[in-house]
Amino acid sequence: ADNGTYSVEVCVTDDDGATTCAILTVTIFNMAPTVDAGVDQSTTEGAVVSLDPATFNDLGTLDTHTATIAWGDGTATEVGAVNETPYGPPGSTSGVDGAASGSHVYADDGAYIVTVCVTDDDTMTTCDTLTITVANVAPTVDAGSDQSSTEGAVVSLAPATFNDLGTADAHTATIAWGDGTATEAGAVSEVPFGPPGSTAGANGTVSGSHVYADGGAYTVTVCVTDDGATTCDTLTVTINNMAPSVEAGVDQSSTEGAIVSLDPATFNDLGTLDIHTATIAWGDGTVTEAGAVTETPFGPPGSTSGSNGTVSGSHTYVDNGTYTVTVTVTDDDGSSGSDSFTVVASNVNPDLTLDRTGSIPFSGGNAFIGRKGSEQTHSATALDPGFDNLTFNWSFAPDAYNGSESYLSSGVVVADSQSVTFSTPGIYTVAVTVTDDDLGSDSDFQTKIVVDDCDCAENKGFWKRQFKERSEKDARKVEKGQLIAEDALSIYLDIVRYASSHFDEAVPLSTMADANNVFNPPKPNKGGNGSGSGNGSKTRDATKPSATGSRKKRGGSDESNTLSQTGGNIAKKREQALEHTLTAWLNFARGAVDWDEAITVDKGTGKGAKATPAVILPFNEVIAQVEAILNNPDATHDDLVNAKKLADSISKHKGGGDTGSGIGSR
């Protein structure tokens, strides 16, 4: 049953009971056990692989055994569990059987040679092998629970987790976010280990984040791949729409009738793929209107900063006030955001224009011409950009008459006219002020010369008597109409001073005495300059056109003789021209001749081929020629004679004044 040296005694006994013995020595050698590791096996990563078990036989039935197992994956050789029942002596020719057991977990797929060795107690060892083929096992993946988020927010895996029974496997991962973006790599975190492996496998995580550009339900697919197999899992991410945020802009100041424009307004939407519409409520009761949207949607993917856009629009406020402008932006999912700003529209004063049609440039300034007792109409227009009531107020100072009329303006020109009849001649101011309902106003004015209504042209002698220094007896003559009242004469002088470019500029004409000095120039005497007023004339009725006081021209030497070129003679001719010029102006002021009335300057002479035509000019051209001569300090004797002749043609005019409404009015 076991190896060793044994003494064998052999005794023989006959039938008579006699016995003879002999001894011999038997030497028994040890026999190594025989081993059968078992048939080849197939399994998978992470599974427990057990020997079938391995078996052995030892002819030394009394031997005891140990066993080792080398699993072939680089792990340390380990002790196998031996199951045996030694027996003997005696032994047995069939020996004694035993078994070696053991189990293992492989960390990776492959073909492994397992070596089972059995050693008896005499240190004799026998080994046998089998092949175990380990198949790869795909990892298991858990993408995580479904999530909810919003446009523009960062969505992260929880993370996703995976397990692989091949604990030595290394892994890669991909994430498809389900919105059409390219599948991207996930970040894998793992700690592979083994061999040996583990039935629990090795765990790892997959991380990744994404920003969705639009609301919706998205299926996220997480795939994990080991060295030969891929497993995927999904979760659903529900993205909720986010309303756009709006910045309408800073408060603005403007004026009624002006165009107010958005700065523009800006908006941001975390849904970068959204498209938008916009409305603008201008806060003045007008219909809400569409704004012009400028944007560049993008994605997927989206962005945490969202997508920016602008809203443009403009409006005209028809009246002053404080208005709240509200800008609303709506995305394509129906969510909207609004913001407001304030527009302070200030009142604009109306713009007034007095109709100056017929206004005439005089030395004293531009002026209308009117006539006492004749109705005259003046007009003006005003433009107010606001929806305002406009009130026109007319005045005709120093006349006390005033007129007023109101109109509704809505950014269009409004016209008004006012008729007036002046009861006395003089220098008036036609003034008009337009005022809106917010007390904004504008004014305009124009001087108006109102001449008297006498249809009579008088000569120098008539006017010379009017300005002669008066006595107490002259008051009676005024009452009888034989002289013109001094206040009326003062008005005539006012008109002359305003219209003439020579009186008061070159020749004083502020007082009755100044006028008298023109008609009765002071005469020098031997002791120096005289101050006499000249000889007076007999009183005649000032209201009768026949009271001309004219004298027929005497015959005599030609005024253009050699004496005419002396300084004294030129001065005399200037005095004569002044007298006749003032006479012409006074006739104009009294209403005897209109500004544009035709004056016969030269009646013409002869007949046929030798005839010279008549010269007819309007009053204004005649008087302009006269004053051009008088204003020329180098005027010659002949110039001054011509000036006197021209001025005298006005006084001799018998056409009379126009009884119409006067120049510069309608």
Secondary structure, DSSP 4 states (H G I P E B T S, - for coil): ---EEEEEEEEEE-TTS-EEEEEEEEEE---PPEEE----EEEETTSEEE-S-EEEEES-TT--EEEEEE-SSSPPPEEEEEEE----SS--TT-EEEEEE-EEE-SS-EEEEEEEEEEETT--EEEEEEEEEEE--PPEEE----EEEETTSEEE-S-EEEEES-TT---EEEEE-SSSPPPEE-EEEE----SS--TT-EEEEEE-EEE-SS-EEEEEEEEEE-SS-EEEEEEEEEEEP-PPEEE----EEEETTSEEE-S-EEEEES-TT--EEEEEE-SSSSPPEEPEEEE----SS--TT-EEEEEE-EEE-SS-EEEEEEEEEEETTS-EEEEEEEEEEE----EEEE--TT-EEETTEEEEEEETTSEEEEEEEEE-SSEEEEEEEEEEETEEEEEEEEEEEESSEEEEEEEEE-SS-EEEEEEEEEE-TTS-EEEEEEEEEEE--------HHHHHHHTSPP-TTHHHHHHTTSS--HHHHHHHHHHHHHH-SSBTTTB--SSHHHHHHHHS----BTTB-------------TT-TT-----PPPP-S-TTSGGGGSHHHHHHHHHHHHHHHHHHHHHHHHTSS-TT-EEEEE--B-SGGG-B--EEEEHHHHHHHHHHHHT-TT--HHHHHHHHHHHHHHHT--S----SS-TT--
